[in-house]
Amino acid sequence: MMSLLHALPRRLRAISIHVLASGVIAALASVLVFFIWYPHPYGEMTGSLQLFVLLTGVDLVLGPMLTGVVAAPGKPLRELARDVALIACVQLAAFGYGIYTIALARPAVIAFEVDRLRVVTAVEIETESLANAPPELRRLSWTGPVLLAARKPTDPDQAFRAMSKGLGGVDLSMDPANWSDIAGARAEMLKAARPVSDLLRQYPEASPQVEAIAVRARIDRSRLRFLPLMSRRASWVALVREPDAQIVGHLPLEGFF
C-alpha cells in the first residue's frame, strides 16, 4: 500500500493519505454510533443514519480536497506539513462537534406508556428532573437505550403539571419523575401487547420477517405479541415474547390499526 502511494504524484498522494486516515476515523466512529449509541432500529427511527452519512460525507470530501489544494509540487515539506496539520485540526474539530451532536440525539430511553413503547432521545429528556427518577435511572445510558416504564402521576397536582407539559410537547416519558423500573410493569406491558396474529392479518407480507424473528428468539411464533414503537420521526412495532415481555425484534410497520 505504501509503495503504491509513493508512486503517485505528490498532490494525489496527499489526497489519498488524507482520505485513508479520514476513512479509518469515520469507520471507528460508525462502530460507536451504530453498534453502541444507536443499535438497530433506532438509527433509522431517529434519523441519525442520515446525519452520520452527511457528516462523514463532508469529512471524507472536504478535508482531502483542501489537502490537495495545499499540496503543491514545489512547496517545502515543512510548510506542507504545517498546512495539512491545520486542515486536520479544523476537520477533527468539525467532526468532533458533529459526533457530539449525534451523541446528544442518541436514544437514551425506551419507555412503556400505557399501550405503546416510545423512543426518547437524550436531548428530549428533562435532565433537571433526573434527580426525581429512581436511583438506578438517574444517569442516562451511553451504551444503548434503557427499557423502563413511564407512569401517569396519581397525585392531582402532579397529574395537572404532566397534562400541562403534554400540551407543551413534553410527553409522559420525557419527564424522569414519571419513570419506574420495567420489572414492575412487564405484566402490564404483556397485557397491553396484541397477538402477532393481529399484526399478520393487517400485514400478511410481514409473515417471513415475523417467522425469522421467532426462529432467532427460539420460540414458537404464537408466543409473540407486539406493541407500537414510536419516535418523533417514525412509527414501528416491537415484538415481545411471552411470558416475560422481552423485546425480541422490530418491524417498520404502523402499530395502531
N, C-alpha and C positions, 0 to 999 in steps of 0.2 A: 504493500500500500504506500509506504513512504517513498520507495524508489519511483513509483508511478507519479506521485505528487511532485517530486524533484524534477521530473522530466517535463513538467508543464511550464508554460510561460509564467513569469512572476505574478502578474495580476490574477490569472486564472488559478494559480496555486494558492494564493492568499484567500481567494473566494472559496475554494474547495476546502481548505483547512477550517475556515470560519463556519461553513455550512456543516461540516462534520462535527465540530465542537458544539454548535448550536443544536444539532440533532440529538447528540448524546444528552445534553441538558434537558431538552424537551421530552425525550424518552423517559428519563428518570422522573420528571415532573408528572408525566402521564400515569406512571405507576402509582404515585402518591394520590393523584386526583381520582382516577377511575377504579382503583382497587382498594383504597383506604377511605377517602373522603366521600366518594360518590359510587358506591357499589351499585351494580345493575339492580333496578332500572332507574335509579334516582338521577343519574346524569341526564337521561332523556327527559325525565319528568320535570326537572328544574331548569333545563336549558343550558346547563354548564358545558355540554358537549359542544354546542355552537360557540360559546365564549372561549373555550380552550382551543378549538380549531382556529378561531380568529387570532387569538394571542400567539399561538405557535407559528401560524402562517406569516404574520407580520415579523415575528422574531427570526424565522428562517430566511426571510427575503430581505428585509431592510438592513440588518446588520451586515451580512455578507456583501450586499451591494455597495454599502458605504466603504467597506474594506477594499472592494475592487476599485472604487474611485481613488482612494488614497494610496493604493499600491502601485504607484507609477514606477516604470522600469528603472529610471535613473535616480530615484530617491534614496538617500543614505539609509542603511539598515536601522540606525539609531532613531531617525525621525519616523520611519515606518513603524517601528515597534511602539513609539510614543503615541502615534495616531491610532493604531489598532487598539492599544490599551485603552485609550479614551473612548473609542467606539464601543468596546466591550463593556466598559463600566456603565455607559449610558444604556446599553442594551440590557445588561443584567438588572439595572435599576428599574427599567420599564417592565421587564419580565417579572421581577420580584413583586412589583406593585400589582401586576395582573394576577399573579398567584395569590397574593393577599386578598384581592377582591373575590377570587374564586373561593378562598377559604371562608370568607365572611358569608358567602351564599351557600355553604355546604349544608346538606340536610343533617340536622342535629337530633331530631325527634320524629318518630312515627307514633302519633297519638291515636288511641282508640277513643272515638267520640260517639257514644250512643249507638249509632248504626253504621259507622264508617271508620276508616283509617285516614289520617291526614298527615301529609309530609310537611314538616315545619323546618325552615332553614334557620341557621344561627342568627341571621340578621333580622328575622321576623320575631324573635323571642324577646320579651321584655326583661332584659338582663337585670334591671334594678329590682325585679321581683324574684330573682333566683333564690334569695335568702328565705323566701316563703315556701319553697319546694321541700319535699322530704330530703333529709341529709344526703342520701345516696344519689340524688338527682340535681344537686346544686352546681355541678360542673358540666358544661356542655362537652359532649363527646368529640374527640378528634380522630376516632377510628371507626366511623360509620354511625348511622343514626341509631338511637336507643328507642326501643319499643316501650311505651308507657300508656297509662290511661289518663284521660282528661275528663274530670267530672264537673258537673254543674254545681255551683255553690248552693248549699242548703240555707245558709243564713240570708234573710231577706235583703239586708243592706249589701252584702257581697253579691247576691244574685242581681240586684239592680245595677251595681257597678259593672258586672260582667255583661249585662244586656247593653249598657251604655257603650262599653268598649266594643261590643259586637257591631253596634251601629256605626262605629268609627273604623271598622275594618279589622279589629283585633279579635281573632277567633278564640274560642274557649281554650284551645291547646297552645296558644301563643303566650298565655299567662302562666308562669310556673306555679303560681298559687293554687292552680286547679289540678296540678299533676299528682299522680299517685302511682305506686308500683304496679306493673301489669299483672303480677302474680295474683292480686286480689280481684282482678277483673277478667281473667281468662274465661270463666264460666259465662259471664255476660257477653263477652266477645264471641264465644262459640254460639250462644243463643241468638245473637243478632245476625250471625252469618247465615247465608242461604245455601241450600244444597247446590252442588255443582251441576246437577241435572237441570236446574232452572236456568243456569248460565248457558248450558249447551242447547236448550230449547230456543233461546234467543240468538245464540251464535253457534250453530251446528258446525260451521267451518273450523271452530277452535278445538274440536274434539281431539285431533292428533297432538296438539300442544298440551292439552289437559292430561292426556294419557302419558305423555313424556314426563310431565311433572310428577305424576303419580308413581311412575317407574323409578325416577330419581329419588323420591321420598320413600320408596319401598312400602307403599301402602296400596290398597285397592282404591280405585277411583271413586267408589261410592262413599269413601270416608273423607272426601274433600268437600269443603264448603268455601264460600267466597264472601268477601266484603269489598265495597267500593274503596279505592285508594286514590286520594285526591291531593293535588298540589295547586299552587297558584296558576300553573301553566297547563296542567294535563289531568286527565281522569283515567285511571286504570282500575284493575281489580287485583286484589291479593287473594291467593288461595291458601286456606288454612286447613289443617288436618284435625280430625277427631282422634282422641278426646282432649288433647292438650292445647288446642288453638295456636300451635306454632305455624308461622308463615313459612310455606314451602315453595311458593312460586308466585309469579306475577304475569299478567296478560294485559296488553294495551286495548282494553275493552271498556266501554261505559258500563258502570256497575249499577246505575239507577234505572230501572225499567219496570 
